[in-house]
Amino acid sequence: MFRPYAALVDGTIEYHGNQAAYTPDPIAIGAVGGSGTRVLAQVLTEAGVAMATPSNEAHDALEWPPMKMIINRPRLQKIPLDQRMHAAFWGLEQLLYARRQELGLSGRVGWKVPATHLWLRELGNYFPGFQYIHILRNGLDMAYSRNQRQLRMWGKSLGIHTHFDGDGMAPPQDALEYWLLANENAMRCADALQGQFLLVRFEELCRAPFEQLERVFSFLRLDLPVERRRQLAAFIKTPHTSNRYAQYDWQNDFSPTQLERLRAFDYIPGTST
């Protein structure tokens, strides 16, 4: 564990400020896990952003704070949560700065951690120039995904008490409920992050990668030659898992209320995305 986090989880607060001191404008990519964040992180890396060190094949950031421990560790409960979060983001800020120095880059820094969307308000308060890209992928496809790490780690915090079977899988209705609650919360945060929040639909990114990346680069104020932008767009392909929900009994797996909430995100069950 990195030193700033090790001190924090042991109960020592080393930073008592409220905002970032020298990395005020990081870029973050988040989503419900399995929504396509990896490919966008790869694109930003190629575009010159000093993205945090990948810790696994999904390119999640090694530098990201150990949130579960910071939030739930009994010995830390006497420290106000906002103080713990500021200390955690101070550690993240240091590590991001070190990553930029290590790569020899002078531009912006960022990370890809799908669960970032759970702390958008806190991140926006700490990093005044914070910019966040939220990937939205059809909730029915996500309900049948084997990537249920977020549901396992954070479902209870959203009020979902599910049962995982022998293969470690939750029922699809619980996976969809997590998708709905997580994205509904992210959309509420978007209102508080005016100009700092960009929604990218995964299906549109696959269908029109150049146009969608133009939105991303404009949002992040990244100036790249048009030929380079076309090269980066060529990285993006439609995966074979798109519309996988059509292979399942989705009409009976979800409640009418869940399907109505899904329609509020403009995903219409039974139509191709």
Secondary structure, 3 states (H helix, E strand, C coil): CCHHHHHHHCCCCCCCCCCCCCCCCCEEEECCCCCCHHHHHHHHHHCCCEECCECCCCCCECCCCCHHHHHHCHHHCCCCHHHHHHHHHHHHHHHHHHHHHHHCCCCCEEEECHHHHHHHHHHHHHCCCCEEEEEECCHHHHHCCCCCHHHHHHCHHHCCCCCCCCCCCCCHHHHHHHHHHHHHHHHHHHHHCCCCEEEEEHHHHHHCHHHHHHHHHHHHCCCCCHHHHHHHHCCCCCCCCCCHHHHCCHHHHCCHHHHHHHHCCCCCCCCCC
